[in-house]
Amino acid sequence: MVALITLGHGSRHGDAPRGVDTLAAAAGDLLGVPAHAAYLDLNEPLLIDAARALAATHNHAVVVPLLFTRAYHSRVDVPSAVAEAHAASGLNLTLAHGLGVGQDMAQLLAWRVHREAPTDADIALYSVGTSCDDANRSVANLADDVAELTGRRVWAVAATRGITIGDVAAQSNKLHILPLFVTAGLLLDKVDIRAPHVTVSPPLGRDLAGIVAARYRDCVPVPA
C-alpha cells in the first residue's frame, strides 16, 4: 500500500502542527491509506526523518506539499527535500502537485464563504504573500474565481506586501476575512479584527482533505 505524506512548510505557532496532523489523518481516512505529516522546517518530523521511519514498513509514499502557489518553496525547497529524503531512506517518493489555486480550491473557498461569511459581507482572501510576482497573481486570480462563484466582492490581501486588511476594511461596510492558510500561523494571529464590522474564518484545515486526496489519486489511482 502506498502511504501518504503531507509536507508542510512548518511554523513557529504552537497550534500549527495539530492542524496539519488533523488534515493528514482526514486525507488518509478518505483514501484508506496510512498518512503521515512532515515538514520542510521548524517542526518535526522533517521529511527526511519521516521517510526513514516509514521505510521500515513501506517501500513507496506520495508526498503532497501543503502549498498553494508555485513560489520558491514549491519550485526549489520541496523537490530538494524529496530527493534528500529518498537518498537517505531508500523509500520511493512520488512528488504530487501541491494544493494549488485551481477550480477545486476556488470551490472550497466559495463553500466556506457561503457557510461562514455574514450575508452581504465583502471578502478578503488573506494569504502569506511572496516575492514571486507570478505566485501573487495566481492568488489574485483565485480571488476573482471566488468572486465569480459567490457573487461577492473579493480582495486578495497578502500579509507581507501590498494592501492590508486595514486598507480593505476602510473600504467595506462589512468584511469577512477568508484565510488561505492550512493551519494556525503567526501572520494570521496578527490580523487586526477589532473593528465590529470585520469577521474571520478559521484556517482551512481538514476541509482541504478532499484536495489532498485528489493530489494523491493523481499519482496513485485508488478506488473512489
N, C-alpha and C positions, 0 to 999 in steps of 0.2 A: 504494500500500500504506500502511495506517495504522500508524504507528510506535507503540511502547510507551515511555512514560517512567515509571519508578518514582520516586516522590517521597518521600525520606526526611527525617526531622527534621534530621539532622546530629548529629555527636558530636565531642567533643574527643579521643576514644580513637583512637589511631593506626591500629588494625586495623579500625575500623568501616567505612570506605569499601570495603575489599576484600570484606567480606561482602555489602554492598549491590550492588557490581558483579557478584559471582558470582550473586546472586539475579536481577538484571535479565537477565543473559545466559541463565540457565536458563529463565526465563519466556519470553524471546524465542525460544529454541530450541523450546519446546513449541508456541508459536504460529506459528512460521515467519515472524516479522516482525522488523525492526530494533528493538533495545531499548537504552535509554539510562538511566543513573542520574542523578538530580538531587536537589537538597536545598533545604530551606527556609532553612537557616542552617548556619554553622560549617564546612561542607565545600564543595568545588567539584566540578562546576559548580552554581551556583544555578539554579533553574528558568528564570529569565528568560534566562540565558546558554545553557542547553541548548536552549531554544526558538529562540533566534536562530540557533544553529548548525544545528539541524535544519531550519529554514525554507529553507535553501539547497537541500535535496534533497527535502523533503516538504511537503505542504500540510495534513496532519492528523496528530495524535497523540492517544492516550488516556493520561491521567495517572492512575496508580494510587497513591494515598497509602499508604505503608507504616506505617499507624497502626491500632491495634487498637480504640480506643474513639472515641466521639463527644464528645470533650472540646474544649477551646478551639482547639487546633491544627487539628483536623479541621473544626470549625464556622466558624472565622474566618480563621486564617492560610492554610490551603490554598486556599479559594476566592479570597482576595485575591491570593495569589501566582499563581494560574492566570490571573486577569483581567489582572494586570500583565504576565505573560509574553505573553499573546495580544496585548495592545495594543502591546507593544514589538517583537514579532517578526512579527505578521501570521499566525502559524501557528494554524490551527484546533485548539483544545484541548478535548477532551471529558473532563470530570472523572468518573472512575469512583468507585464506593464503595471505601472502604479495606478493609484486611484483615478487620476486624471480629472479633466474638466469637461467631459463629454456630455452627451444627452442623458446618460444614466445618472450622472451627478446632478445635472440640472433638474431632472425629475425628482430626485430625492430631496433636493433643496426646496423645490416647489411644494412638495408634500409637507415639509417642515413648516413652510410659510403658512399653508392652509391650516395646519394643526396648531401652531403656536403663536403666530403673529396676530395682534389685535386687528379687528376689522378696520380697513381703510388706512392702516399704517404703511408708510414707506419702508423700504428695506435697505439696510446697509450690509452688503456681503463683505464680511470682515476677514481678511487674510493676513498672513505674516508679511508678505511682500518680499521682493528680491531685487537684486541689481540687474537681473536679466530682463530686458525690455519685452522680449517675446513672451516670457512667462507671465509678466504683468498684464500684457494684452490678452493672454488667454483667460485670465481671471475676469478681465473686463468683459470679454465675450460671454463668459459664463453668466455674469450678472445680467447681460442682455437676454440670454436664453431664459433665465429665471423670470425676468420681467415679462417676457412673451407668454410664458406658461401661467403666470399668476395674474396678469393684468395690473401689476403694481409698478410703481417707480422703484427702481433698484440701483443703488450706487455700489461701485466696487471701491472699498476702502482698505488700504494696507496699513498695518501697524507701524511700518518702518519707513514710509515715504508717502509723499503726496498729501491729498486732503485727509483730514482727520474726522473722527466720529463727531467731534465738537462742531466742525465746519458743516457737516451734513445735518446735524441736529438743529443748527441755527436756521436751516432752510426748510425744515419739515415741522408740521404741526403734531405729527405722531410718527415716531421712528422705532423700528424693531431691528435689532442687530442680530444677524444670522452668521455665526462664526464658521468660517471654512477651516475648522480645526478638528483634528481627530479626537483629541483629548484635552484635558486641562493644560494651560500654559501660562507662563508669567506675563506674556504680552496680552493675553486675554484678561488676566486679572487687572491689568492697568486701565482697562476701558472705563471711562467715567460714565456711569449710568445714573447719576444722582438726579438728573432732570426728570420731572414727573412724567414727561411725555415720551421717555425712552425706555424700552424694554429689551430684553436679550434672551436668546435661546441658549441652551447648553451646547457643548461641543457635540459633534455628530456621533461619536462613539459607536455603539453596537449597531446603529442604523446603517452603518457602512458595510455590515456583514455580507449583504447580498452582492455588493460590488466587489468585495474581496473574493467571494466565492466565484464570481464570474471571471475574474482575472485568473484564478486557479484553473477553472474549467477551460479557459482558452489554451492552457498549456497541457492539461491532462484531462481529457473528457471523462466525466463520471455521470452515472445515471442522475437525471434531474429529480 
